[in-house]
Amino acid sequence: MNEPPTILAMLQRTPDGRMPTLAVIGLSDDSDRPSHSVSAYMQRAGYRILPVNPALTEVLGERCYADLRELPEKPDVVNVFRLPRFIPGIVDEMIALGLRNLWVQLGIMHPGAAETAEAAGMRVVMDRCILIEHRRLRAAGSLR
């Protein structure tokens, strides 16, 4: 978990040259919330955002989906802005869907869910901000 090559792999272009698609679980339409500002930054940086929030219909100009199963495409990374108690269910849903990259935002940890995810072959980043890591890697010239 949180290995530098894992963080880089989740943020760099895919092998076919496109920017990764990020399913953002818990994305808020409140611009003061971290989920919104972080996702808006990632969207401006060229990442496709797929909002996952059953309470909303649209965020950041993108249609919202109730859960990962409803997404119109398989995301490259699942970025989570939910309380720790929700992480095991998200991991179970990701396993069922064959999703391979879990990113859980800064301040959120669930070691048991991380262990389950890694045992299922997922790459896991927890308690890290995707925006901070993106800025750090971009400044270092590591992102292609």
C-alpha positions as CSV (number, residue, x, y, z in Angstrom):
1,M,0.0,0.0,0.0
2,N,1.1,3.5,-0.8
3,E,4.3,2.5,-2.7
4,P,5.6,5.3,-4.9
5,P,5.4,3.1,-8.1
6,T,1.7,2.4,-7.3
7,I,0.9,6.1,-6.8
8,L,2.7,6.9,-10.1
9,A,1.0,4.1,-12.0
10,M,-2.5,5.3,-10.9
11,L,-1.8,8.9,-12.0
12,Q,0.1,8.5,-15.3
13,R,-1.4,8.0,-18.7
14,T,-2.7,4.6,-19.6
15,P,-0.7,2.4,-22.0
16,D,-2.9,3.6,-24.8
17,G,-1.9,7.2,-24.0
18,R,-5.1,8.5,-22.5
19,M,-5.5,10.2,-19.1
20,P,-7.0,7.8,-16.5
21,T,-10.7,7.8,-15.7
22,L,-11.5,8.4,-12.0
23,A,-14.7,7.2,-10.4
24,V,-15.1,9.5,-7.5
25,I,-17.3,7.9,-4.7
26,G,-18.8,10.6,-2.5
27,L,-18.3,13.5,-4.9
28,S,-20.2,16.5,-3.6
29,D,-21.7,19.3,-5.5
30,D,-20.6,21.7,-2.7
31,S,-17.5,23.5,-4.0
32,D,-16.3,24.0,-0.5
33,R,-16.0,20.2,0.1
34,P,-12.6,18.5,-0.6
35,S,-14.3,15.9,-2.9
36,H,-15.5,18.7,-5.2
37,S,-12.3,20.9,-5.2
38,V,-10.0,17.9,-5.6
39,S,-12.1,16.4,-8.4
40,A,-12.4,19.7,-10.2
41,Y,-8.6,20.0,-10.1
42,M,-8.1,16.5,-11.5
43,Q,-10.7,17.2,-14.2
44,R,-8.8,20.4,-15.2
45,A,-5.6,18.3,-15.3
46,G,-7.2,16.1,-18.0
47,Y,-8.7,13.2,-16.0
48,R,-12.2,12.0,-16.8
49,I,-14.4,12.2,-13.7
50,L,-17.3,9.7,-13.1
51,P,-19.2,11.0,-10.0
52,V,-20.7,8.3,-7.8
53,N,-23.2,9.8,-5.4
54,P,-26.8,8.5,-5.3
55,A,-28.1,11.8,-3.9
56,L,-27.1,13.8,-7.0
57,T,-27.8,13.8,-10.7
58,E,-24.9,15.9,-11.9
59,V,-21.6,17.2,-10.6
60,L,-18.8,19.0,-12.5
61,G,-20.8,18.7,-15.7
62,E,-20.9,14.9,-15.5
63,R,-23.8,12.7,-14.8
64,C,-23.8,11.1,-11.3
65,Y,-24.2,7.4,-10.8
66,A,-25.7,5.6,-7.7
67,D,-22.8,3.1,-7.4
68,L,-19.9,1.6,-9.3
69,R,-22.2,-1.0,-11.1
70,E,-24.1,1.8,-12.9
71,L,-21.0,3.4,-14.5
72,P,-21.0,3.4,-18.3
73,E,-17.4,2.3,-18.4
74,K,-14.8,0.7,-16.2
75,P,-12.8,3.4,-14.4
76,D,-9.0,3.2,-14.1
77,V,-9.1,4.4,-10.5
78,V,-11.7,4.4,-7.8
79,N,-11.1,7.5,-5.7
80,V,-13.0,7.4,-2.4
81,F,-14.3,10.3,-0.2
82,R,-16.3,8.3,2.3
83,L,-16.0,7.4,6.0
84,P,-13.9,4.4,6.8
85,R,-16.9,2.2,7.6
86,F,-17.9,2.3,3.9
87,I,-14.6,1.2,2.5
88,P,-15.1,-2.6,2.9
89,G,-18.3,-2.5,0.9
90,I,-16.6,-0.4,-1.8
91,V,-13.8,-3.0,-1.9
92,D,-16.3,-5.8,-2.3
93,E,-18.0,-4.0,-5.1
94,M,-14.7,-3.4,-6.8
95,I,-13.7,-7.0,-6.5
96,A,-17.1,-8.1,-8.0
97,L,-16.5,-5.7,-11.0
98,G,-12.9,-6.6,-11.5
99,L,-11.7,-3.0,-10.7
100,R,-8.0,-2.9,-9.9
101,N,-7.0,0.6,-8.4
102,L,-8.3,1.9,-5.1
103,W,-7.4,5.4,-3.9
104,V,-8.8,6.4,-0.5
105,Q,-8.4,10.1,0.3
106,L,-6.3,11.8,2.9
107,G,-7.4,11.1,6.5
108,I,-9.3,8.0,5.6
109,M,-7.9,4.5,6.5
110,H,-9.3,1.0,6.8
111,P,-6.4,-1.5,7.1
112,G,-8.7,-4.5,6.9
113,A,-10.2,-3.3,3.6
114,A,-6.8,-2.5,2.2
115,E,-5.6,-6.1,3.1
116,T,-8.7,-7.5,1.4
117,A,-8.2,-5.4,-1.7
118,E,-4.5,-6.3,-2.0
119,A,-5.3,-10.0,-1.5
120,A,-7.7,-9.7,-4.5
121,G,-4.9,-8.2,-6.6
122,M,-5.7,-4.5,-6.3
123,R,-3.3,-1.7,-6.0
124,V,-4.1,0.4,-3.0
125,V,-3.4,4.0,-1.9
126,M,-4.9,5.1,1.4
127,D,-4.7,8.3,3.5
128,R,-3.2,10.2,0.6
129,C,-4.6,13.1,-1.4
130,I,-4.7,12.5,-5.1
131,L,-4.3,16.3,-5.8
132,I,-1.2,16.6,-3.6
133,E,0.4,13.5,-5.2
134,H,-0.5,14.7,-8.7
135,R,1.1,18.1,-8.0
136,R,4.2,16.5,-6.5
137,L,4.7,14.1,-9.4
138,R,4.1,16.8,-12.0
139,A,6.6,19.1,-10.3
140,A,9.2,16.3,-10.3
141,G,8.6,15.7,-14.0
142,S,7.5,12.1,-13.3
143,L,4.1,12.2,-15.0
144,R,4.1,11.4,-18.7
